[in-house]
Structures are given as structure tokens and as C-alpha cells.
């Protein structure tokens, strides 16, 4: 018969575990729409595609990269524009998308809230 494993010693809590500084909900709440938009795999891939291009990318090039319908790609692009991650420029009948530098600054601001 096997005896149950019993710890040889028990851990005692010397002091209560408290964070030194708490992040207030109002400080992080403005970042929720940004992270919600970035939580989709297709949108992250769109961002990576545009970043790799190192300049504005035509919507036709973005659509050609995916096996998704044009309305679906347009929806993803609209959400990324809405949260300020992408900017657009019309050239004739085509829209060109580029990364918005302020979005990287916002991510840096969020990182500074974490510590």
C-alpha cells in the first residue's frame, strides 16, 4: 500500500502579497478597442503584410494575399482604421493602406502602464 505524499514542510506566508502600484481601470480602458482589433489573426496578418511592405500597400495587394472575400477584407481594414492602426490614401480608384506611427506609440504607452 502506497502512502500519500505529504509535504515535509508547509510554506508560511510571512507577509501579505500586495502589488506596489495598482493600475486603475480608467488608465487601461482606452486601450481595449485597440487590443480587441488586434486580437484577430487575419488583422494581425494584414498588419504584418503592410509592415513588411515598408510603405503604403494597395488594397488589391492585400486582398490577393488572402483567400477571403473582398467584403471580409474591407471589414478588417475598416476596424483597423477605426482604432487608428492604419491610415489610408486614395490614388485614383484604389485605396492604399499604411501603418499609423501613433499606434506604435499607444502600444508603448500601454507597456509603460504595466511596469
N, C-alpha and C positions, 0 to 999 in steps of 0.2 A: 504494500500500500504506500502510495506516494503522499508525502505531506505537502500541504500548500506552501508556496513561497511566502515567507514573511520577511519584510524588510528588517535588516539588523538594527537600523536606526530610523527614527522618524524625523522628518525635516520640521524645524520650528521656524515660525516667522518672527524675525527679530523686530522688524518694523513694517508698518503698513506700506504697501506699494502704491504710491501716488505719482501721477505724472507731474513734472515740474511746471509745465505750462500746457494748458488745455486750449486746443483750437476751438474757437467758437463757431457754432453753425453758420452765423451770418458771414464769417470770413470765407468759408468754403462753398457756401450755397451758390455764388455766382459761377462757379466752375462746373456745376452739374450738367448744364446743357452741352458744354464743350466735351466732357467725358462721355456723355450719352451719345453724342455724334461720333466720337472716336471708338465707341465700343463695337462697331460693326466691321467685320472682316473685309467686306467689299470697299467700304470707305477708307479703311487703312491702306488697302492696296491701291486705291486711287491716289491717296496722298504720296505713297511711295513712288508711284509711277510719275507723278508730277515733279517730285523732288529729284528723281533720277534724271529727268529731262533738263534740269538746271535752267529752266526758263518756261515761259508760257507754253501750254500744250493745248492743241485744238481738241475740241470735244469729239471730233471724228476719230482722233487717235486714241482717246480714252475709251470710246465705245468699241473700237476694233480690238482692244485688249481683252475684253470680257465677252463671255457667252451669255449675255443678258440683253434684254430688250432695251431699246432707246429710252422709253419712259422710265424704266427702272434706274438706268444710269443717270438720267436727268433728276430723278428724285434724290439720289445720293448726293449729286453735285449741289442741288438746292439746299439740302441740310447742312452740308459743309460750308456753303456760302453764308447761310443764316447764322451760324455760330462764329463766323469771322475767320475761318481757317483758310478759305480760298477767296481770291479776288478774280474778277472777270474783265475781259476786254473784248469788245466786238470788233471783228475785222471782216467787213463785208457781211456775208450771211452767217459766218462762223463765230462761235464764242471760243475764246482762249482763256484757259484757267491757269492761275499761278498761286503759289503758296503765299499767304499773307504773313509777313515777318512779325507782326504783332502777336500772332498765335503762338509763336515760339516764346515770346516774352511772357505771355499768360501762363504757359506751362512752367516757365521758370519761377513765376510768382507763386504758383501752387506748390512747387518744390520747396520754396523758402518757408511756406507755412508748415511744412512737415518737419522742419528742423533745421 
